[in-house]
């Protein structure tokens, strides 16, 4: 069930995450940085479908219950432990800040249960407000950023069912067409439902909705499906960049296949570079208005496809950028970075305001929050994400470190409860 690791994916995720964080912390610096979410959703859809299709091919005609159980548990192990660690940890920090009179626990009573159950996106829709997440009559919500995690979890939990259904009912080309049609419907719903909304709750509904913001994940799934090398084409059933013979079929001359490989190897890096430039233009020029929700975000998801294609060939010179060590590290620790950046930023900003920090020193809470985010993302990856990523949690049950982890977990839970009571 092992799928070969793809090069460059972490770098692409790192670029998208940088745009998201830039928008969250300083919207004026990158007015369309939220397009990074659609790059990440498309990338997640591609990787999820690739893994599921490879598992399906390895198992032949898999047992439905075992296939779903394995796939769903893998998603939960990847997402939930680090999420629970962040919710408890940030709640504890917020409680300590409140005890010192610094504030910063808005919305925890509702957002903590919603975040832990992957329901924060619909909670945000019910509460209203806007994006970045806030309360209609109050300040930003400490866990409001978990709407994106909720969307990702919902899509990943639904993906195994979609793979099973499509594999059993439709051939490859028709499956790709169905996924693209569903993506078009999702993008259309986003535009239709936003037409009467001018920011606020209208924006929140289309940005947070599982139905209206699913096009990126579906496009990513369609890409993985289209690139699947079927057994009938002489492939192994896995997903990867097809060679010329697999693409054009055995009835075509080998010269055509060779010409296709030459065109592909030459053109794809340039197409990928052009897509990256297009995404950068969207990130700096797009705003959270009708342009974004009447096709701007869908365009970002579409541009992500050639961006990914340029990283799937080991000979692509775009890999030099995508494998740049700082970008790759941001992508590697990206889940933890996203989880921690928003609550730490809010707590740091609230503390700076309550301590009377001068406006000229506004960069201080930004730097402090980013530094703490890097530290907590590293801790989360080493102590939570990595141990739970394997088939069985790799906790050393008889070592003193396990007892310490248990004590820390208990303290974090107590802190979260205190924060909910204070909020």
N, C-alpha and C positions, 0 to 999 in steps of 0.2 A: 504493500500500500504506500510505499515511499515514492514521492515525486521529486525529480531533480530540482535543486534550488536554482531559481532564476537570478541572474545577475542584474543589478541596476534597480531592482524594485524598491529597495530601502532608500536609495537616493531620490527616486521619484516621490516616495512617501515623505521624505524629509523636506523636499521643496514645497509640497502641498501643505505640510504642517506649519512650516515657517510663515506661509501666507495667512493661514488661519490665526496663528498666534499674533502676528502683526496687526491683523484687523481687530482681534479681541482686546489687545492691550492699547493700541493707538489707531483707531479707525481712520483718522485723518491721514495717516502715513500710507495706507493701502486701502482705498475705499471699496475695492472689490475683492479683498482677500478671502472672503467667504467662499469663493469659487474653489478654494482648496478642498472644501468638503466634497465637492462633486468629483474632483480628481481622486480623492481617497475612496469614495464609494465605488467608483468605477474600477479602481485597482482592487478593492476588496471583492467585488463581484467576480472579477477575472480570476483571482487567486482561489476564491472559494469554489467556483465551478471547476477550475482546473483540478483541484484536489479531489472533489467529489467524483468527477468523471474518471480520474485515474483509479480511485477506489472501486468504482463500479466496474471498470474494465478488469481490474485485478481479481475481483470476486466473481466475474462472469455474470450469472444471474443471481445476485446476492439475496440472502434472506432479508426480507423487508424490515422485520423488527430489529435484527442485529445491525443492519445498515443504518437505520435511522437512529438507533441508540448510540452507536459509535460516533456518528456525525454530530448529533446534538450534544453529546457529552464533550466532544472535542471543542465545540464552540463555547460551551459554558466554562470549560477549564481555561480557555484562552482569555475570556472577557471578565468573568465574575469575580475571581479571587482578588485581582488587582483593583477592581471597582470597589469591592467591599473594604479593602485596605484604605483606599483613598477616602471613601465616605466617612469611615470611622476616624481616620487621622485628621482630616480637615474639620470634622465636627468637633474633635477634641481641641484643635487649635482655635476654632471659633469660640468655644466655651471659655478657654483661657483668656482670649481677647475680651470677651464680654465681662469676665470677672475683673479685668483691669480697666473696664469702662471704655473699651475701644470699639465696641459694636461689631457688626459683621456676621450675624447669624440669621439674616432674613430668609424666610421661606423654608428653613430646615425641617420643620414639623411635617410639611407636605413633601418636600423634595427628597428627603432621605429614603422613605419607603418607596417612592416612585422610582428613584434612581436605582435602588437595589433590585427592583423587579422589572427593569427595562421598560418603564412606562413614562419616563420623564418627558418624552416628546408630546404625548397627549395631555399630560398634566400641564405643560406649558401652553398648549392650545386652550385648555379650560381656563387657566389663570389669565390668559391674555398677555398684555405687555408687548414687548418687541424683541429685537435682536441687536446687540448682545442681550441675553436674558435678563429681564428685570420684572419687577412687580408693578401693576398699574398704579398703585398708590404708594410705592416705596422704592427702595434702592435695588441694586442688582441682587439676584438670588445666588447664594453660595454654590449651589449644585445645579443651577440652571443649564450649564453647558452639557449636562449629561443627555440632552435631547439627541445629540449626534451618536452617542454610544447606544442609546435605546434604538435608534433607527438601524444602526449597524447590526445590533444583536437580532432585531426582528427579521432583517433580511437574511442573515446567516442561518437563523433557525428555520426559516421557510425554504431556503435553498435546497436542502436534501429532498424535501417533498417534491419540489419542482423538477429536480433531476430525475427522480424515480418516475414521475408521471410522464415526462417528455420522452425519456428513454424507452418506456414501454409502449407509448402510443404513437410516436412520430419518428420519422427518419431525421437524419442530421440537419438537412437544409430546412425542412419545415420547422424543426425545433428552433433554429436560429431566427426564422421569420416570426414565429410566435413570440419569442423573447423581445425582438425589436418592435413588434406591434404593441406589446405591453408597455415597453419603454415610451413609445410615442403617446399612448393613452395617458400615462403618468405625467408626461411633460404637458400634454394638452390640459389635463385637469389642473395642473399648477397655474397655467395661464388663465383658465376660465374662472377658477375660484378666487384668483387675486384681482380680477378686473374691478371689483367694487371696494377693494381694500387699499388704503393709502397708509402703509406702515402699520404699526400697532398690531392688533389682533389679526387683521387681514394678512399681513406679512407672516405672522407666526403660524397661521393655519397651513399655508402652502409650503413653508420652509420645514416645519416639523412633521407634517403629515406623512404617514407611511405610504399612503396612496399617491400623494402628489410629488414626493421626492424620491421615488424608487427608480427613476429612469437611469441614473448612473450605474447602480448595481446591476440592473437588467442588461444594460449595454455591455458591461464587463463580462457578465455571464455569456452573452451572445458571442463575444469575441473568443472566449475560451472554447465555446462549442464549435464555432466555425473553424478553429485551428486544431480541432481534435483529429488525430490521425486514425481513421477507422481501420479495422482489421481487413475490410474488403479492399482497401488501398495498399495493403501490404505493411501497414503500420502496426503499432503495438497497443493501440487504444488509448494511449496517453495524449496529453495536450502539449503541443509545442509548435514552433514555427515550421510549417510544412516545407519540404523540399519541392523542387519542380515536378518530379515524377508523381509525387503524392497529390499535388495540386491539380495537375492537368489530366491525370489518368493514364493508364498504361497504353491506351490506344494512340496517344500522341507521340510524335518522334522525340527521341532523346535530345536532339538539337534544340527543340523548343524549350525543353526543361532547363537545359544549360543556359539558354538566353534569359529565361525567367529568373534563374538564380543570379545572373549577372546584374539584371535590372534591379532586382530586389536588394542585393548587397550594396549597390551604388546609390539607389534612390531613397531607401528607407531611412538612413540616418538624416538626410536632408529634410525629408518630410517630418521626421520626429523633431528636428530642430525648429522647423517652421511652426509646428504645433506648440512647442514650448514658448516661442515668441508670442503666438496668439493667446496663450493662457496668461502670459505676463501682461499683455495689453489689457485683458479682461480684469486681472487682479488690480491693476492701477487705475483703470478708467471706469469700470462698472460700479454702480451704486445699488443699494437695496431699494430699488423702485421697480416700476413696471417693466423696464428694459431687462432687468435680471430675471424676472419671473415670467416674462413672455418670450423666453427663448435663450436668454443669456446663460443661465445655469445649464440648460440642456446643451448649448454649444460647448461649454466647458467639458461636459461629459464626453461629447463626440470628439473633441480635440485630444482627449486623453487616450483614445484608441491609437492614433499614429504615434503619440508619445511613447506608449508602451511597446509598440511594434519596433521602434528604434532601439529598444533595449533588449529585445529577445534574440538578437543575433550576436554571437560572441565577437564578430568582426566589425560591429558598428562602432564608429568613433564617438558616438554619443555616450558610450559606456564610460569614457574617461571622465565625463561630468557626473554621471549617475553614481559612479563608484568612488567619487571623491570622499575621502575619509570622514570629514565633518558632516557631510550630507548623509552618508550611510549610517553614521552613529545616531543622528537625529531620527532617521527612519527606524533604526533598530529599537531605540528606546521611545519611539513615538507615542505608543499607547499610554505609557506612564506620563510622558510629558504633557499630553493633552489632558489627562485626568487631573493633574496637579496644577497646571498653570493658572487656571481660572480662580479656584478658591484661594490659592496663595497670593495671587495678584490682588484680589478683593481685600483680604486681610491686611496685606502690606499697605495698600492705598488707604484703607480706613484708619490704620494705625498712624500713618504719616499725617493724615488730616487732623486727627484728634491730638496729635503731638505738636501741631502748629508748624509743620514743615512749610517753608516758603515756596511760592510757586516756581521760582527759578531752580529749585531742587527736586522738581517732579520726576526726574530721571532716577532718583534714588530708590523709591519703591519698585519701579520697573526692574532695575538691576537686581535688587534684593529678591524679588519674587522669581526672576529667571534663574538666579543662582540656587535658590531653595528648590525650584522645580527640577533642576538638573540633579540635585542631590537626591530628592525623593523619587524621581524616576529611576535612578540607579538602584536605590534601595528596593523599590518595588520590583524591578526586573530580577534582581538577584535573589531576594527572599521570598517573592510571591509568584511572579509570572513564570520564571524558569522552572522552579520545582513542580508547579502544577501543569507544565506544558506536556510532560510525558504521559504515557498511558496510566501510570500510577503515581500519585504525588510522592515525590522523593524526599519525604521528611525523615530525618534520622531520629527515630522515635526514642532511642535510648541515650541520646547525647544531651549534654546540658543545654546546648543551644536551643533545642526544641522546647525545653521548659521556659527559657527566656522568651521565645517567640509566643508561647501561650500566655505568659504574663503580660507581654506587650499588647497582645490581641485583647485580653480582658480589660486592660486600662483604656485602650482605644474605644471599646464598646461602651465603657462607663462614661468616657468623655463625650461620645456621640449622644448618649441618653441625656446627659447634662445639657448639651447644646440644644437638643430638641426641647427640653423643658424651659430653657431660658428664652428660646425664640418665640 
